[in-house]
Structures are given as C-alpha cells and as structure tokens.
Amino acid sequence: MIDTGKAFAPAHITGFFEIHENNDPRLKGSTGCGIVLNEGVETTVKPSGTGDRNIVTLNGLETEATTTHTVVKMLTDIPIMAESVTNIPVGCGFGASGAGALSTAYALNQALSLDLTANQLAETAHIAEVTNMSGLGDVTAQSHGGIVIRKHPGAPEYGKVDRISAGEYKFFCIVLGEIPTKSILEDRHMFKQINSAGRLALKELLKKPSLKNFMELSRDFAVDSGLLSSRALDVIEAVKAAGGMASQAMLGDTVFAFPTDGMVNDVHETLTEFGDVLAYNVSSCCPKLVHEYWK
C-alpha cells in the first residue's frame, strides 16, 4: 500500500564548479560554490493507477524526467505517480532536476514509510543525478541551503561543504535560453577548461569567502571556462554599469544579479531591457515535507 506523500526541495544556482569523476556514483560530483533559492520544486507521490508504469508529471504534463524516474526505481517497485510543480525555469541552470529528484525521494519516504534519513534520501537523488548526467553538485547544495561552498565532491555523507556567511539577500535573474547539461559534461575539451577555471575559483574563494568575491569569481569562471554566452556577457556588463554584480548560472544561459546597496531599482530597470525579470532570495531552506502524517 502507498499513501500520499508531499515534499519540497529548493532550487540551486551554481556560480562555478570543477568536475570530479569517480566510478562510485556516491563519490562522483563537483566542487564549487552556488546559491540556494527560496523557490524550488514541490512533488506529490501517490499510486499511479496505471498498472505497472511509473508516471512523472511537471506542472500537469507528463515528462521524461529520467533523474526522477531513477529515484523512484531505486526506492520502490510499486507503480507510483510523481506530480511535480515548480515556478522556476527548467533546463536553465536552476538545478530543477536535482530539486525534482530530491523532493520525490522525500515524498516517497513519507508515503511508503521507508524511514530513511536525510543523508540516505540525498544520496539516492545524487546517484540519480550523476548517473543521468543531469547535474553533479546541486543535490548536495540543496540539502544544506544558503551560499554553499562544495569543498569535496560527492553525496552529502561523503562530500564536504561550508557556507559563505550571508543573510537572505534578494537577487534577480534573466533567462536567455537553455544549455543541455549532459552535452557539456560529455565534452572533453570543455571538461579541461571548466576544471582549470573551477579549481582556481574555489582556491581564491576560500581565501576570501564573501558574496562579492563569489560573484567576481563566478564571472571570471564564466569567461575562462568558455561557457559564457555573448548575450549573457551583454547583460552582465549592463548590470555592472548599473551598480550591481552579475554572472551566468551554471549550467544555463541565465544571468543572476545582485544589486549593491541603494542600487536595487537601477539594476532591476537595467535587467528589464533584456527580458522578464525573476526575483528570488538566497535561502537557508532545505528539503522538507509539506505535510507530515504520523502513521
């Protein structure tokens, strides 16, 4: 029997990263730094009612969602429906696949009374991410919240993280397009450029772990890694001229920008020239059940 379970996992934007290969998916992942958002993915799981087929939907439409499907297969052989709802862009550098996998794992844990710990659930989602090459470090960051420094790769139990001490800053995003994560992770030439730039960025951040330094190093990484799009560069330079800090989300053709004190309106107005502006907060939130039922 399966009851209904519902859980939330936050989105995550990576500023810079270095890829770490390992035959053990628990140890495979990335180091780097990124910010956890106050928005994310909420998933409800229940019996599928379709015989032996699992179904995953996103905002009401059935979706391939291979990472979430992998989580379901790892945790149960009971056919289920996982209904995910999100108001963050998908495929644009917001860690949506990780948030979907993580929220599904939490929801299944509740619905099936699996009694798994937070680390065990995050490990399941992390393995699903790296196996499907939909992400490398989002799940670990999403499991902690804040501005997360991933100092050692792997699932939360194996990886080592720290945080930049920061409040709940407001920031803005402009989505310019999608970048398929898998295509980048499979490109060996990009692999070398990314790792060289990411290794240097983390080394410099640890010398001075501040929001300002994180943003500057993220911008440098976007340039040095070869991932920066020309349109994103235009937005970043415009934000800088308006008194803000900006860089490109990894991996996505999205610009995220922090206004400096007194420059919120100027930065927001500048961004509107490039498209619809999305506003978020840096959040310390972690995955959680939306409704908890004692059984």
C-alpha positions as CSV (number, residue, x, y, z in Angstrom):
1,M,0.0,0.0,0.0
2,I,1.1,3.6,-0.7
3,D,-0.2,6.7,1.0
4,T,0.1,10.2,-0.4
5,G,3.4,12.0,0.3
6,K,4.3,15.6,-0.5
7,A,7.7,17.3,-0.2
8,F,9.6,20.4,-1.3
9,A,13.2,20.9,-2.4
10,P,14.8,24.2,-3.2
11,A,16.4,25.3,-6.4
12,H,20.2,26.0,-6.7
13,I,22.3,28.2,-9.0
14,T,25.9,27.3,-9.4
15,G,28.4,30.1,-9.9
16,F,31.4,28.0,-10.7
17,F,32.4,24.3,-10.4
18,E,35.1,21.7,-11.0
19,I,34.1,18.1,-12.2
20,H,35.3,15.1,-10.2
21,E,35.0,11.7,-11.9
22,N,34.7,8.5,-9.8
23,N,33.4,5.0,-10.6
24,D,31.4,5.2,-7.4
25,P,28.5,7.5,-8.0
26,R,28.3,8.4,-4.3
27,L,31.8,9.9,-4.7
28,K,31.4,11.4,-8.1
29,G,30.3,15.1,-8.3
30,S,31.7,18.6,-8.3
31,T,33.3,21.1,-6.1
32,G,32.5,24.8,-6.4
33,C,30.0,27.3,-5.0
34,G,26.4,28.3,-5.6
35,I,23.3,29.8,-4.0
36,V,20.2,28.0,-2.8
37,L,16.9,29.7,-3.6
38,N,13.7,30.2,-1.7
39,E,11.7,28.7,-4.6
40,G,12.0,25.2,-6.0
41,V,10.0,22.0,-6.7
42,E,7.1,20.5,-4.8
43,T,6.3,16.9,-5.5
44,T,3.3,14.8,-4.6
45,V,3.5,11.0,-4.9
46,K,0.6,8.6,-4.9
47,P,-0.4,5.3,-6.6
48,S,-0.1,5.6,-10.3
49,G,-3.4,3.7,-11.1
50,T,-1.8,2.6,-14.5
51,G,-0.8,-0.9,-13.8
52,D,2.9,-1.3,-13.7
53,R,4.0,2.1,-15.2
54,N,5.5,4.9,-13.2
55,I,4.4,8.4,-14.3
56,V,6.1,11.7,-13.6
57,T,4.4,15.0,-14.4
58,L,5.7,18.5,-14.3
59,N,3.2,21.3,-13.9
60,G,0.4,19.0,-15.1
61,L,2.2,17.5,-18.1
62,E,3.8,14.1,-18.3
63,T,7.6,14.4,-18.7
64,E,10.5,12.1,-19.3
65,A,12.3,13.3,-16.1
66,T,14.9,10.5,-16.2
67,T,16.5,11.6,-13.0
68,T,13.2,11.5,-11.0
69,H,12.3,8.1,-12.6
70,T,15.6,6.7,-11.4
71,V,14.9,7.8,-7.9
72,V,11.5,6.1,-8.0
73,K,13.1,2.8,-9.3
74,M,15.8,3.0,-6.6
75,L,13.3,3.3,-3.7
76,T,10.3,1.2,-4.7
77,D,8.9,-1.3,-7.2
78,I,5.4,-0.1,-6.5
79,P,4.0,1.8,-9.5
80,I,3.6,5.4,-8.5
81,M,2.7,8.8,-9.9
82,A,5.0,11.7,-9.0
83,E,3.4,15.1,-9.7
84,S,5.9,17.9,-9.5
85,V,5.0,21.6,-9.5
86,T,7.5,24.4,-10.0
87,N,7.7,28.1,-10.7
88,I,11.4,28.0,-11.5
89,P,12.7,27.7,-15.1
90,V,13.6,24.2,-16.2
91,G,16.9,23.5,-18.1
92,C,18.2,26.9,-17.5
93,G,20.7,26.5,-14.6
94,F,18.3,26.4,-11.6
95,G,19.0,22.8,-10.5
96,A,15.4,21.8,-11.3
97,S,16.3,18.1,-11.9
98,G,18.0,17.9,-8.6
99,A,15.2,19.5,-6.8
100,G,12.7,17.2,-8.5
101,A,14.7,14.1,-7.6
102,L,15.2,15.3,-4.0
103,S,11.5,16.3,-3.4
104,T,10.4,12.9,-4.9
105,A,12.7,11.0,-2.6
106,Y,11.4,12.8,0.4
107,A,7.8,12.3,-0.7
108,L,8.3,8.6,-1.3
109,N,10.0,8.3,2.1
110,Q,6.8,9.7,3.7
111,A,4.3,7.8,1.5
112,L,6.0,4.4,1.9
113,S,7.2,4.8,5.5
114,L,10.7,4.0,4.4
115,D,12.2,5.7,7.4
116,L,15.3,6.7,5.5
117,T,17.5,9.5,6.9
118,A,18.1,12.9,5.1
119,N,21.5,11.7,4.0
120,Q,20.2,8.5,2.6
121,L,17.5,10.3,0.6
122,A,20.0,12.9,-0.7
123,E,22.4,10.1,-1.6
124,T,19.6,8.4,-3.7
125,A,18.9,11.7,-5.5
126,H,22.6,12.4,-6.0
127,I,23.2,9.0,-7.5
128,A,20.3,9.5,-9.9
129,E,21.7,12.9,-10.9
130,V,25.2,11.8,-11.7
131,T,24.0,8.6,-13.4
132,N,21.8,10.5,-15.7
133,M,24.3,13.4,-16.1
134,S,21.7,15.9,-15.3
135,G,23.8,17.5,-12.6
136,L,26.8,17.0,-10.3
137,G,26.6,19.1,-7.1
138,D,23.1,20.5,-6.9
139,V,21.6,17.9,-4.6
140,T,24.4,18.3,-2.0
141,A,23.9,22.1,-2.0
142,Q,20.1,21.8,-2.0
143,S,20.5,19.6,1.1
144,H,22.2,22.3,3.1
145,G,20.9,25.7,2.0
146,G,22.5,29.2,1.9
147,I,25.5,30.1,-0.2
148,V,27.1,26.7,-0.3
149,I,30.8,26.0,-0.9
150,R,31.3,22.4,-2.0
151,K,34.9,21.7,-0.9
152,H,34.8,18.0,-1.6
153,P,32.7,16.1,-4.2
154,G,30.0,13.5,-3.6
155,A,26.7,12.9,-1.9
156,P,26.2,14.8,1.4
157,E,27.5,12.0,3.5
158,Y,30.8,11.9,1.6
159,G,31.1,15.4,0.3
160,K,32.4,18.3,2.4
161,V,30.7,21.7,2.4
162,D,30.9,25.1,4.1
163,R,28.9,28.2,3.6
164,I,29.5,31.9,3.0
165,S,28.1,33.7,5.9
166,A,25.2,35.8,4.5
167,G,21.7,36.9,5.1
168,E,18.7,36.3,2.9
169,Y,19.8,38.5,0.0
170,K,17.4,39.4,-2.8
171,F,18.7,38.9,-6.3
172,F,17.3,38.9,-9.9
173,C,17.5,36.5,-12.8
174,I,17.1,36.8,-16.6
175,V,16.6,33.6,-18.5
176,L,18.1,33.9,-22.0
177,G,17.9,30.2,-23.0
178,E,18.7,26.6,-22.2
179,I,22.0,24.7,-22.1
180,P,21.7,20.9,-22.1
181,T,23.8,19.8,-19.0
182,K,24.6,16.4,-20.4
183,S,26.1,17.8,-23.6
184,I,28.6,20.0,-21.6
185,L,29.5,17.2,-19.2
186,E,30.3,14.9,-22.1
187,D,32.5,17.4,-23.9
188,R,36.1,16.5,-23.0
189,H,37.6,19.8,-24.3
190,M,35.1,21.8,-22.2
191,F,35.9,19.4,-19.3
192,K,39.5,20.6,-19.2
193,Q,38.6,24.3,-19.4
194,I,35.9,24.0,-16.8
195,N,38.2,22.2,-14.3
196,S,41.1,24.6,-14.7
197,A,38.9,27.6,-14.2
198,G,36.8,26.0,-11.4
199,R,39.8,24.8,-9.4
200,L,41.3,28.3,-9.4
201,A,38.0,29.9,-8.5
202,L,37.5,27.7,-5.4
203,K,41.1,28.3,-4.3
204,E,40.6,32.1,-4.5
205,L,37.1,32.0,-2.8
206,L,38.4,30.1,0.2
207,K,41.0,32.9,0.7
208,K,38.1,35.4,1.0
209,P,34.7,33.7,1.3
210,S,32.4,36.7,0.7
211,L,29.4,37.3,-1.6
212,K,31.2,39.9,-3.5
213,N,34.2,37.7,-4.1
214,F,31.9,34.8,-5.1
215,M,30.2,36.9,-7.7
216,E,33.5,38.2,-9.1
217,L,35.0,34.7,-9.3
218,S,31.8,33.4,-10.9
219,R,32.0,36.0,-13.6
220,D,35.7,35.1,-14.2
221,F,34.8,31.4,-14.3
222,A,32.1,32.0,-16.9
223,V,34.7,33.7,-19.2
224,D,37.6,31.4,-18.6
225,S,35.6,28.2,-18.9
226,G,34.3,29.2,-22.3
227,L,30.7,28.8,-21.1
228,L,29.7,32.5,-21.2
229,S,27.3,33.4,-24.0
230,S,27.7,36.7,-25.8
231,R,24.2,37.8,-24.8
232,A,24.8,36.9,-21.1
233,L,28.0,39.0,-21.3
234,D,26.0,42.0,-22.5
235,V,23.6,41.6,-19.5
236,I,26.5,41.2,-17.1
237,E,28.2,44.3,-18.3
238,A,25.0,46.3,-18.2
239,V,24.4,45.2,-14.6
240,K,27.9,46.2,-13.6
241,A,27.4,49.7,-15.2
242,A,24.1,50.0,-13.1
243,G,26.0,49.3,-9.9
244,G,25.3,45.6,-9.5
245,M,27.2,42.3,-9.6
246,A,26.2,39.6,-12.1
247,S,27.3,36.3,-13.6
248,Q,25.9,33.3,-15.6
249,A,24.2,30.4,-13.9
250,M,26.0,27.0,-14.5
251,L,24.8,25.2,-16.5
252,G,22.3,27.5,-18.2
253,D,22.1,30.6,-20.3
254,T,20.7,32.6,-17.4
255,V,22.2,35.7,-15.7
256,F,21.8,36.1,-11.9
257,A,22.5,39.6,-10.5
258,F,22.9,41.1,-7.0
259,P,22.2,44.8,-6.6
260,T,24.6,46.6,-4.3
261,D,23.2,48.8,-1.6
262,G,20.9,51.5,-3.0
263,M,21.0,50.1,-6.5
264,V,18.1,47.7,-6.4
265,N,15.8,49.8,-8.7
266,D,18.7,50.7,-11.1
267,V,19.7,47.0,-11.5
268,H,16.1,45.9,-11.9
269,E,15.4,48.5,-14.5
270,T,18.5,47.6,-16.4
271,L,17.5,43.9,-16.5
272,T,14.1,44.7,-17.8
273,E,15.7,45.8,-21.1
274,F,16.8,42.2,-21.7
275,G,13.6,40.3,-20.8
276,D,11.3,39.3,-17.9
277,V,13.0,39.7,-14.5
278,L,12.6,36.9,-11.9
279,A,13.2,37.8,-8.3
280,Y,14.4,35.4,-5.6
281,N,16.0,35.3,-2.2
282,V,19.1,33.4,-1.1
283,S,17.6,31.0,1.3
284,S,18.8,28.7,4.1
285,C,15.8,26.3,3.5
286,C,16.4,22.6,3.0
287,P,14.3,19.8,1.6
288,K,11.2,19.2,3.8
289,L,7.8,17.5,3.9
290,V,5.0,19.8,3.0
291,H,2.5,17.8,5.2
292,E,3.7,15.3,7.7
293,Y,1.3,12.5,8.6
294,W,2.1,10.2,11.6
295,K,1.5,6.6,10.7
